[in-house]
Amino acid sequence: MSYFKPTYAAGETGVSARNFVREHKNEFIAILKPLIPYIAGLHLLDAVISDAYFPGSKNGFGLFGILATYFTTALVISWHRVVIHGVDNYVPMNPLKPQRSELAFMGMGILIGLGIFLLSFLSMVGAAAAGGGVIILLPIVVIFACIFYAYRCCFYFPAKAVHSDITLKQSIALSKGYLLKLIAGSFFASWRVSLALFGCVFVLMFVVGIFAVILPFERVGNTIGFIFMLPIIVYLSPLLTVLGITVLSN
């Protein structure tokens, strides 16, 4: 099976997406493998810097983790092409030589992300200034509105991944009526991996907590945490991502 067969119903789409990723797991690994050193290395730098300069901090240093999303996005773009062009015809993104449409893909993602963050932040500031019930209501309304319009823009991304000249306005028009199908389809496609991821996080937090009590890890806590989280960073999280991307490309 080289081509993804589009479906309409959310449940059917979720199952079809999950089966497609399972059948082409080798292709997923082939795309992900050259990206792992960059993704893991950047997260490791964050952990080491956090332990060296921000010991005991809840947030630590996160700049390189943000940069790692560039290489995760390369996986996203490549997988869109796998689904749309077919396993035998797609060309993976080279993150060291990005093309104009690939930069447009990333740039729009950054703009939408920043827009959601700024509007959410301003709504919380405004609600706090107004007081009363507005403190709870306004941020919730704004955040849901931002998520809604972000989903309405989502068709822009698979189109740009395959070098289409689609505009944001066209994406919003094309995505009308698909919001619930996208959400439900993504859930049906990824619920098993999501449960595995949450289970791994719970177990790893428990294990790290035990080690923290037994051994004095204060100066290397983030680095130790990175080692335990490595399977999630380099496999489960990317796998969850491509399941959602398959539903979107559908």
Number of C-alpha atoms within 10 A of each C-alpha: 10 14 14 20 13 16 15 12 12 21 17 15 25 29 17 22 31 23 15 19 20 13 13 15 13 11 15 19 15 12 18 23 14 12 21 18 13 18 22 18 15 19 23 21 18 21 25 21 18 23 22 15 12 16 17 14 11 9 9 18 20 15 12 18 18 13 14 18 15 16 22 21 19 22 25 25 25 24 31 26 24 25 26 21 16 16 17 10 12 16 15 18 21 15 15 8 8 12 13 11 17 22 13 17 20 20 12 15 18 12 11 17 14 12 14 20 14 12 16 21 15 14 22 21 15 15 18 16 11 12 11 10 10 16 17 14 13 18 21 15 12 18 17 13 15 19 14 12 14 17 20 22 23 20 21 25 27 25 21 21 24 19 16 12 11 14 14 16 11 14 18 17 13 15 16 11 10 15 15 11 18 21 16 17 27 26 18 21 27 22 15 12 16 16 11 14 18 12 12 17 15 12 13 15 15 12 13 17 12 11 14 14 9 9 8 10 16 12 16 18 19 26 21 19 18 20 13 18 15 14 14 18 17 18 16 16 15 18 21 19 18 24 26 23 21 29 29 22 20 21
